[in-house]
Amino acid sequence: MTKINRELMKGSIELILLAVLEHEPMYGYQIAKEVKASSRQILQLKEGSLYPALHRLEQAGLVVSTWQTRDDGAPRRYYRLTPLGREEVKARRAEWQTFTSAVEGVLRHA
């Protein structure tokens, strides 16, 4: 399995979370599973980075959370994008595309 530098992941986690939540509200474990599956098992979010990042996004007004009760009665916290979060994911995606294109250009010519 390919190992990703922690600093790359650290600088990308908020964009990854915003992008995943763009499709539907999800709870923490569901978010981690979706990231892992859609990255072909390369990106794996640990609780120690997932929940602090979600809380940062919530404090910034990009995500809101609500508690929902599962069928078995257990509570589960769901996260969803706010309207501001929807705007932010578009802006960050464009910034990411510009950045990765620039890095790819350097790597091709270096």
ChimeraX attribute file (.defattr): number of C-alpha atoms within 10 A of each C-alpha:
attribute: neighborCount
match mode: 1-to-1
recipient: residues
	/A:1	6
	/A:2	7
	/A:3	7
	/A:4	11
	/A:5	8
	/A:6	9
	/A:7	8
	/A:8	9
	/A:9	15
	/A:10	11
	/A:11	10
	/A:12	13
	/A:13	17
	/A:14	18
	/A:15	18
	/A:16	18
	/A:17	22
	/A:18	23
	/A:19	20
	/A:20	20
	/A:21	22
	/A:22	17
	/A:23	10
	/A:24	11
	/A:25	18
	/A:26	19
	/A:27	17
	/A:28	17
	/A:29	15
	/A:30	12
	/A:31	20
	/A:32	19
	/A:33	15
	/A:34	20
	/A:35	20
	/A:36	15
	/A:37	13
	/A:38	11
	/A:39	11
	/A:40	10
	/A:41	13
	/A:42	14
	/A:43	20
	/A:44	16
	/A:45	19
	/A:46	10
	/A:47	12
	/A:48	8
	/A:49	12
	/A:50	18
	/A:51	13
	/A:52	11
	/A:53	16
	/A:54	21
	/A:55	16
	/A:56	13
	/A:57	20
	/A:58	18
	/A:59	11
	/A:60	12
	/A:61	14
	/A:62	21
	/A:63	23
	/A:64	18
	/A:65	18
	/A:66	12
	/A:67	12
	/A:68	13
	/A:69	10
	/A:70	9
	/A:71	7
	/A:72	6
	/A:73	8
	/A:74	9
	/A:75	12
	/A:76	16
	/A:77	14
	/A:78	17
	/A:79	23
	/A:80	22
	/A:81	26
	/A:82	17
	/A:83	11
	/A:84	12
	/A:85	22
	/A:86	17
	/A:87	12
	/A:88	17
	/A:89	22
	/A:90	15
	/A:91	12
	/A:92	17
	/A:93	15
	/A:94	11
	/A:95	12
	/A:96	14
	/A:97	11
	/A:98	12
	/A:99	12
	/A:100	11
	/A:101	12
	/A:102	11
	/A:103	11
	/A:104	12
	/A:105	11
	/A:106	10
	/A:107	9
	/A:108	7
	/A:109	6
	/A:110	6
